Amino acid sequence: MQKRYLIPLGAATLVLVAIAIAVLATGDRGVSQAAPGVRAVPALAGKLGDVASVSVVHNGSTVTLLRDGDSWLVAEKGNYPANAAKISQVVLAMADLELVEPKTRKPDLYSRLQVEDPGKGKSSAVAIKDKSGADLAELIVGKRRYDRLGEGDDGVYVRKPGDPQAWLARGTLHSSGEVSSWLERRILDIAENRIAKVVLTQADGTKLVISRSAPDAKFAVEDAPADAKFKSETTTAGPAMALETLDLDDVKPAAELPVPDKDVVSAAFTTFDGLTVDVRLIDRDKTSWVALSAAGTGATEAEAKKIGEKVSRWTYAIPSYKANLIKTKLTDLLEPAKGS
């Protein structure tokens, strides 16, 4: 009889020991759970209309997001437009965080939950202020705890600055300290089916022109050699897709990184309805940067003006696959010569 219960009893003992170790490690002894519904920053929900700035400090990097009417700007990028929807999501998520369970109060254990003081680990410090610069909310945001049961009950570890008590809070809060992640990334979105003609010019003046007579026609290379054998229709049409869902990887004020008018790779995209977008491209430190301008006639005059107002003050870093479309040469479209 005694032998029959030996293994279950041993297993139970191990479980209890593990629980005791976990409690000791997180420093929960003598601290009760938070009352249901207690917010991590209770005053924020009633002052959402007063929010004027949000700053995030992470791993030595600071992002400062400034409210400008209904828009948001990224201060570290020359006040370039920010992703307003993402900022709104962060502010609302912070207001909704509910304290669930107290965790450690010991600074030497903060790293396990990533709630160290800013600059000392993987934590993020989020501060929300009003127009006068007064604090509406401050929180150190740590590691996310995923809901393993699929019930949408994710959590995140948090701590208030100056307060030793760390908490598990219910909710999610994505607080990236990478400046580019807060930018409004879409530059242009001119669908390929609008493009009638693309003129690509290399820095040495060599030109490649592809065009078509109608939106449902196939692109062809103008003045192509009679014996030219092209890889495919898709490859030939590729450059016409350069402005479709064109997103930035980074951005700088044009005054900080000007792109010359000459001796650079350039492209001109013309649509069937009269819009022309000009692109000038330079490479710096293994990154392709572009400056853009637009002109339009008739129905596209207003569109061109809107594009110009958006892009004229900026130089954009774009993904390499988009840059390669702009850099396309005739040889890139041709089948390799036999034996090469």
Stockholm file with secondary structure:
# STOCKHOLM 1.0

chainA/1-340         MQKRYLIPLGAATLVLVAIAIAVLATGDRGVSQAAPGVRAVPALAGKLGDVASVSVVHNGSTVTLLRDGDSWLVAEKGNYPANAAKISQVVLAMADLELVEPKTRKPDLYSRLQVEDPGKGKSSAVAIKDKSGADLAELIVGKRRYDRLGEGDDGVYVRKPGDPQAWLARGTLHSSGEVSSWLERRILDIAENRIAKVVLTQADGTKLVISRSAPDAKFAVEDAPADAKFKSETTTAGPAMALETLDLDDVKPAAELPVPDKDVVSAAFTTFDGLTVDVRLIDRDKTSWVALSAAGTGATEAEAKKIGEKVSRWTYAIPSYKANLIKTKLTDLLEPAKGS
#=GR chainA/1-340 SS CTGGGHHHHHHHHHHHHHHHHHHHHHTCTTCCCCCTTCBSSTTGGGGGGGCCEEEEEETTEEEEEEEETTEEEEGGGTSEEBCHHHHHHHHHHHHHCEEEEECCCCGGGHHHHTCCCTTSSSCEEEEEECTTSCEEEEEEEEEEECCTTSSSCCEEEEECTTCCCEEEEESCCCCCCCGGGGBCCEEECCCGGGEEEEEEECTTSCEEEEECSSTTSCCEETTCCTTCCBSCHHHHHGGGGTTTTEECSEEEETTTSCCCSSSSEEEEEEETTSEEEEEEEEEETTEEEEEEEEEECGGGHHHHHHHHHHHTTEEEEECHHHHHHHTCCHHHHBCCCTTC
#=GC SS_cons         CTGGGHHHHHHHHHHHHHHHHHHHHHTCTTCCCCCTTCBSSTTGGGGGGGCCEEEEEETTEEEEEEEETTEEEEGGGTSEEBCHHHHHHHHHHHHHCEEEEECCCCGGGHHHHTCCCTTSSSCEEEEEECTTSCEEEEEEEEEEECCTTSSSCCEEEEECTTCCCEEEEESCCCCCCCGGGGBCCEEECCCGGGEEEEEEECTTSCEEEEECSSTTSCCEETTCCTTCCBSCHHHHHGGGGTTTTEECSEEEETTTSCCCSSSSEEEEEEETTSEEEEEEEEEETTEEEEEEEEEECGGGHHHHHHHHHHHTTEEEEECHHHHHHHTCCHHHHBCCCTTC
//
